[in-house]
Amino acid sequence: MTRREIIKYSTAALCAGCIPDFSIGANVKRLDLSEVRRRISAHFESLLKGKTYGDYTTGLNTPIDLYASCDVAIARHIMGEDIPGSLSANKRTEWTDYINTFQQPEDGSYIERLNHSKLHGNGMTIGALGVIGGKQKYRVKLYEDFNTVEKLVPWLEQINWATQWNASHQFWGGIHCFSMSRHCSKAWIGAVFEWLNENLDEETGWWRKGVPHTDRHQPLGGSVHILPMYEHHNHIFPYPHQVIDSVLNLQLSNGRWLAHERDNVHVVHYLELDALYAFRYMSRLAPGYKEGEIAESVNRYGDLVFDYWSNPQDIWKKLHPHRILSIVGTFGLLQQLAPDRFYDSVEWSDIFSDVKLYDTASVEV
């Protein structure tokens, strides 16, 4: 068994049955996620209007959209679909080829990235192609900026840790994805964790120690793009209590974590997903720690999500598929954290804990 396979199966074994059920109260509003799956799947089907399978529109009259294609693939996987088993080989080839029409031969990056960085686009395509069963067309040369121990630390130092929510996308689609590559060494992975641990704030569990953040959202939004590397490599994260405390303290009185969204109607956002993932992972590392407070926090936000989804106008359909992906991932985490309340016969995953979304070795050429 290869190193990557060992990581994949040992992670699955560790995760099974070790997350507490934070469902509380006999009278809480319960949601059947099979109905959520049905409605979201039907909406995705309505966006599939191109001649090529995988050419998903956004619902906003956008002619082509790489992210919509990747978002739908990842979301379908998170909702429990085995795409290689549910689609014909021809459809999966069409989908793969469509995604790869956006890849540039010069450096292997993908254009049309929804204003995200090249490395974020790389992470999205690795996730999508991995669950479809496809491969990238060209070799990704973006890793060459940091793919040796000598180049690693200078690259990590140049990240803008004050605005790390956005800047950490480079870590997520770069460092993390390369760490799952066939071309990555154990020494390089060890050097990454050495730098990360040295720069962790012992009081908060956030990065980067000694660097003030530009606003309250940066440490949570940034750290969750780094934490999955600890989880997928089964590397000990040293401060789970502090992260739990930090996430609890960051929650607003209205139940959300995001404070400045212009449209407060859409209460499901990536920062809320980030908070739920932090609870999920840290509660596994620190079983029993503040379970009651976590349960209250999860269910308070769960009430918002239930009411949002129950809106008969289906306002979520107006969102870009990238935002719908955040809704899918949020439901996946709510099922993992409160399975008695957010229930389904199918097991959902999420965008951070699911190691299948980081299968660089199978996707790279």
C-alpha positions as CSV (number, residue, x, y, z in Angstrom):
1,M,0.0,0.0,0.0
2,T,1.4,3.4,-0.9
3,R,1.9,6.3,1.6
4,R,-1.2,8.1,0.1
5,E,-3.4,5.0,0.5
6,I,-2.3,4.6,4.1
7,I,-3.2,8.2,4.8
8,K,-6.6,7.7,3.1
9,Y,-7.7,4.6,4.9
10,S,-6.2,5.4,8.3
11,T,-7.9,8.8,8.2
12,A,-11.2,7.2,7.5
13,A,-10.8,4.8,10.4
14,L,-9.9,7.5,12.8
15,C,-12.9,9.6,11.8
16,A,-15.5,6.9,12.0
17,G,-17.6,7.2,15.1
18,C,-15.4,9.6,16.9
19,I,-17.4,12.9,16.4
20,P,-19.9,13.5,19.2
21,D,-23.6,13.9,18.2
22,F,-24.3,17.5,19.1
23,S,-28.1,17.2,18.4
24,I,-29.9,18.6,21.4
25,G,-33.5,18.8,22.5
26,A,-36.6,16.7,21.8
27,N,-38.4,19.5,20.0
28,V,-35.7,20.8,17.6
29,K,-36.5,21.3,14.0
30,R,-35.3,18.3,12.0
31,L,-34.4,18.2,8.3
32,D,-34.5,15.3,5.9
33,L,-31.3,15.8,3.8
34,S,-32.6,13.4,1.2
35,E,-35.1,16.1,0.2
36,V,-32.2,18.6,0.1
37,R,-30.3,16.3,-2.2
38,R,-33.3,16.0,-4.5
39,R,-33.8,19.7,-4.8
40,I,-30.2,20.6,-5.3
41,S,-29.7,17.8,-7.8
42,A,-32.7,19.0,-9.8
43,H,-31.3,22.5,-9.8
44,F,-27.9,21.3,-11.0
45,E,-29.6,19.4,-13.8
46,S,-31.4,22.6,-14.9
47,L,-28.0,24.3,-15.2
48,L,-26.6,21.6,-17.6
49,K,-27.5,23.3,-20.8
50,G,-24.4,22.9,-23.0
51,K,-23.9,20.2,-25.6
52,T,-21.0,18.8,-23.6
53,Y,-21.6,17.0,-20.3
54,G,-20.1,19.0,-17.5
55,D,-20.7,22.4,-19.1
56,Y,-22.8,23.8,-16.3
57,T,-24.0,27.4,-16.5
58,T,-24.4,29.5,-13.4
59,G,-28.0,30.5,-13.9
60,L,-26.8,34.0,-14.5
61,N,-26.6,33.9,-18.3
62,T,-22.9,33.1,-18.2
63,P,-21.9,31.2,-21.3
64,I,-19.0,29.2,-19.8
65,D,-17.9,28.8,-16.2
66,L,-15.0,26.5,-15.0
67,Y,-16.0,27.0,-11.4
68,A,-19.6,26.0,-11.9
69,S,-18.4,22.7,-13.5
70,C,-16.0,22.0,-10.6
71,D,-18.5,23.1,-8.0
72,V,-21.2,20.8,-9.2
73,A,-18.8,17.8,-9.4
74,I,-17.6,18.4,-5.8
75,A,-21.1,19.0,-4.5
76,R,-22.5,15.9,-6.0
77,H,-19.7,13.9,-4.4
78,I,-20.3,15.5,-1.0
79,M,-24.0,14.6,-1.2
80,G,-22.9,10.9,-1.5
81,E,-23.0,10.3,-5.2
82,D,-20.4,7.9,-6.6
83,I,-19.9,9.7,-9.9
84,P,-17.8,7.0,-11.6
85,G,-20.5,4.5,-10.7
86,S,-23.4,6.8,-11.7
87,L,-22.2,8.2,-15.0
88,S,-21.1,6.5,-18.2
89,A,-17.4,6.5,-19.2
90,N,-18.3,8.8,-22.1
91,K,-20.0,11.4,-19.9
92,R,-17.0,11.4,-17.5
93,T,-14.6,11.8,-20.3
94,E,-16.6,14.7,-21.7
95,W,-16.7,16.3,-18.2
96,T,-12.9,15.8,-17.8
97,D,-12.2,17.2,-21.2
98,Y,-14.4,20.2,-20.6
99,I,-12.6,21.1,-17.4
100,N,-9.3,20.7,-19.1
101,T,-10.2,23.1,-21.9
102,F,-9.4,25.8,-19.3
103,Q,-5.9,24.5,-18.5
104,Q,-2.9,26.4,-19.9
105,P,0.0,24.4,-21.3
106,E,2.5,27.0,-20.1
107,D,2.2,26.4,-16.4
108,G,-0.7,24.0,-16.0
109,S,-3.0,26.6,-14.4
110,Y,-6.7,27.0,-15.1
111,I,-8.1,30.2,-16.4
112,E,-11.6,31.6,-15.7
113,R,-11.2,31.3,-12.0
114,L,-14.0,33.4,-10.5
115,N,-11.4,36.0,-9.4
116,H,-9.6,33.5,-7.3
117,S,-5.8,32.8,-7.6
118,K,-4.2,30.2,-9.9
119,L,-3.6,27.9,-6.9
120,H,-7.2,28.1,-5.8
121,G,-8.2,27.1,-9.3
122,N,-5.7,24.2,-9.1
123,G,-7.3,23.0,-5.9
124,M,-10.8,23.2,-7.3
125,T,-9.9,21.2,-10.4
126,I,-8.0,18.5,-8.4
127,G,-11.2,18.0,-6.3
128,A,-13.5,17.9,-9.3
129,L,-11.3,15.7,-11.5
130,G,-10.6,13.4,-8.6
131,V,-14.2,12.5,-8.0
132,I,-15.0,12.3,-11.7
133,G,-12.1,10.0,-12.3
134,G,-10.2,12.2,-14.7
135,K,-6.7,13.6,-15.0
136,Q,-5.3,17.1,-15.7
137,K,-4.1,17.5,-19.3
138,Y,-0.8,19.3,-18.5
139,R,1.8,19.1,-15.8
140,V,1.2,21.7,-13.1
141,K,4.3,23.9,-12.8
142,L,2.8,26.2,-10.1
143,Y,4.4,23.9,-7.4
144,E,7.9,24.9,-8.6
145,D,7.8,28.0,-6.4
146,F,7.8,25.9,-3.2
147,N,8.5,22.3,-4.1
148,T,11.8,21.9,-2.3
149,V,12.7,22.4,1.3
150,E,15.0,25.3,0.4
151,K,12.2,27.2,-1.4
152,L,9.5,26.3,1.1
153,V,10.1,28.7,4.0
154,P,10.6,31.8,1.9
155,W,7.3,31.0,0.1
156,L,5.5,30.6,3.4
157,E,7.0,33.8,4.7
158,Q,5.7,35.8,1.7
159,I,2.0,34.9,2.3
160,N,0.0,37.9,3.6
161,W,-0.9,36.4,7.0
162,A,-2.8,39.5,8.0
163,T,-5.3,38.8,5.3
164,Q,-5.0,35.1,5.4
165,W,-8.6,34.2,4.6
166,N,-7.9,34.9,1.0
167,A,-4.1,34.4,1.1
168,S,-4.5,30.9,2.5
169,H,-6.1,29.7,-0.7
170,Q,-2.6,29.6,-2.0
171,F,-1.7,27.1,0.8
172,W,-4.8,25.1,0.2
173,G,-4.4,24.7,-3.6
174,G,-0.6,24.7,-3.4
175,I,1.1,23.3,-0.4
176,H,-1.7,20.9,0.6
177,C,-2.3,19.7,-2.9
178,F,1.4,19.2,-3.6
179,S,1.7,17.3,-0.3
180,M,-0.7,14.7,-1.8
181,S,1.4,14.4,-5.0
182,R,3.6,11.5,-6.1
183,H,6.4,13.9,-6.3
184,C,6.4,15.1,-2.7
185,S,8.9,13.9,-0.2
186,K,8.4,13.0,3.5
187,A,11.2,15.5,4.3
188,W,9.3,18.3,2.6
189,I,6.0,17.5,4.4
190,G,7.9,17.5,7.7
191,A,9.4,20.9,6.9
192,V,5.9,22.3,6.3
193,F,4.6,21.1,9.7
194,E,7.7,22.3,11.4
195,W,7.1,25.8,10.1
196,L,3.4,25.7,10.8
197,N,3.8,24.6,14.4
198,E,6.5,27.2,15.1
199,N,4.1,29.9,13.8
200,L,1.0,28.9,15.6
201,D,-0.4,31.2,18.3
202,E,-0.5,29.1,21.5
203,E,-3.3,31.2,23.0
204,T,-5.7,31.2,20.0
205,G,-4.7,28.2,17.9
206,W,-4.6,30.5,14.8
207,W,-1.9,31.5,12.4
208,R,0.2,33.5,12.3
209,K,1.7,34.2,15.7
210,G,2.7,37.9,16.1
211,V,0.8,39.1,13.0
212,P,-2.3,41.1,13.7
213,H,-5.3,40.3,11.4
214,T,-7.0,42.9,9.4
215,D,-10.4,41.9,10.7
216,R,-12.2,39.3,12.8
217,H,-12.8,36.9,10.0
218,Q,-9.2,36.4,8.8
219,P,-7.9,33.8,11.3
220,L,-10.9,31.4,11.0
221,G,-11.3,31.8,7.3
222,G,-7.5,31.3,6.8
223,S,-6.8,28.5,9.3
224,V,-9.4,26.1,7.9
225,H,-7.5,26.0,4.6
226,I,-4.5,24.7,6.5
227,L,-6.0,22.4,9.1
228,P,-7.0,19.7,6.6
229,M,-3.4,19.1,5.9
230,Y,-3.0,18.0,9.5
231,E,-6.0,15.8,9.3
232,H,-5.1,14.1,6.0
233,H,-1.6,13.4,7.0
234,N,-2.6,12.3,10.5
235,H,-0.2,14.9,12.0
236,I,-0.9,16.0,15.5
237,F,-2.4,19.5,15.7
238,P,-1.3,20.9,19.1
239,Y,-4.0,23.4,20.2
240,P,-7.5,21.9,19.6
241,H,-8.9,23.5,22.9
242,Q,-7.7,26.9,21.8
243,V,-9.4,26.6,18.4
244,I,-12.7,25.5,20.0
245,D,-12.5,28.5,22.3
246,S,-11.7,30.9,19.5
247,V,-14.6,29.6,17.3
248,L,-17.0,29.8,20.2
249,N,-15.9,33.4,21.0
250,L,-16.2,34.4,17.3
251,Q,-19.9,33.5,17.0
252,L,-22.2,36.4,16.8
253,S,-25.4,36.9,18.8
254,N,-27.5,36.1,15.7
255,G,-25.9,32.7,15.5
256,R,-23.6,33.5,12.5
257,W,-19.9,34.0,12.3
258,L,-19.8,36.3,9.3
259,A,-20.4,39.9,10.3
260,H,-20.4,42.0,7.1
261,E,-22.2,40.2,4.3
262,R,-24.2,42.7,2.3
263,D,-27.1,40.4,1.8
264,N,-28.0,39.0,5.2
265,V,-30.8,36.9,3.6
266,H,-28.3,34.2,2.7
267,V,-27.2,33.0,6.1
268,V,-25.1,30.1,4.7
269,H,-21.6,31.3,3.8
270,Y,-18.1,29.8,3.7
271,L,-17.2,31.3,7.1
272,E,-20.0,29.5,8.8
273,L,-18.9,26.3,7.0
274,D,-15.4,27.0,8.3
275,A,-16.6,27.2,11.9
276,L,-18.5,23.9,11.6
277,Y,-15.4,22.2,10.2
278,A,-13.3,23.5,13.0
279,F,-15.8,22.1,15.5
280,R,-15.9,18.8,13.7
281,Y,-12.1,18.3,13.6
282,M,-11.2,19.8,16.9
283,S,-13.9,17.9,18.8
284,R,-12.4,14.7,17.5
285,L,-9.0,15.8,18.8
286,A,-10.3,17.0,22.1
287,P,-13.2,14.7,22.9
288,G,-15.5,16.0,25.7
289,Y,-14.1,19.5,25.7
290,K,-16.9,22.0,26.0
291,E,-19.4,19.6,24.3
292,G,-22.4,21.5,25.7
293,E,-21.2,24.8,24.4
294,I,-20.4,23.4,21.0
295,A,-23.9,21.7,20.9
296,E,-25.6,25.0,21.7
297,S,-23.5,26.8,19.1
298,V,-24.1,24.2,16.4
299,N,-27.9,24.1,17.0
300,R,-28.3,27.8,17.2
301,Y,-26.8,28.1,13.7
302,G,-28.7,25.0,12.7
303,D,-31.9,26.9,13.4
304,L,-30.9,29.6,10.9
305,V,-30.0,27.0,8.3
306,F,-33.3,25.2,8.8
307,D,-35.4,28.4,8.4
308,Y,-33.3,29.5,5.4
309,W,-33.8,26.2,3.6
310,S,-37.5,26.2,4.4
311,N,-38.1,29.5,2.5
312,P,-40.6,28.5,-0.2
313,Q,-39.1,30.9,-2.7
314,D,-35.9,28.8,-3.0
315,I,-33.7,32.0,-2.9
316,W,-30.6,29.8,-2.9
317,K,-31.1,29.0,-6.6
318,K,-30.1,32.6,-7.4
319,L,-26.6,32.0,-6.1
320,H,-23.6,31.0,-8.2
321,P,-22.9,27.2,-7.9
322,H,-19.8,28.1,-5.8
323,R,-22.0,29.5,-3.1
324,I,-24.3,26.5,-3.5
325,L,-21.3,24.4,-2.8
326,S,-21.0,26.1,0.5
327,I,-24.6,25.2,1.3
328,V,-23.9,21.6,0.4
329,G,-20.7,21.5,2.5
330,T,-22.6,23.1,5.4
331,F,-25.3,20.5,5.3
332,G,-22.6,17.8,5.2
333,L,-21.0,19.2,8.4
334,L,-24.3,19.6,10.1
335,Q,-25.1,15.9,9.4
336,Q,-21.7,14.9,10.9
337,L,-22.2,17.1,13.9
338,A,-25.9,16.7,14.5
339,P,-27.0,13.5,12.7
340,D,-30.2,13.1,14.6
341,R,-31.3,16.5,13.5
342,F,-29.9,16.6,9.9
343,Y,-30.5,13.1,8.8
344,D,-30.2,11.0,5.7
345,S,-29.7,7.4,4.7
346,V,-26.7,8.6,2.7
347,E,-23.5,9.8,4.4
348,W,-22.5,13.3,3.4
349,S,-18.9,14.6,3.5
350,D,-17.6,18.2,3.3
351,I,-15.0,20.2,1.3
352,F,-12.3,20.0,4.0
353,S,-12.4,16.6,5.7
354,D,-12.9,14.6,2.6
355,V,-9.5,13.3,1.5
356,K,-10.9,12.2,-1.9
357,L,-11.1,15.9,-2.9
358,Y,-7.3,16.1,-2.5
359,D,-6.2,13.1,-4.6
360,T,-3.5,14.9,-6.5
361,A,-1.5,11.7,-7.2
362,S,-4.4,10.3,-9.2
363,V,-5.2,13.5,-11.0
364,E,-1.7,14.7,-12.0
365,V,0.2,13.8,-15.1
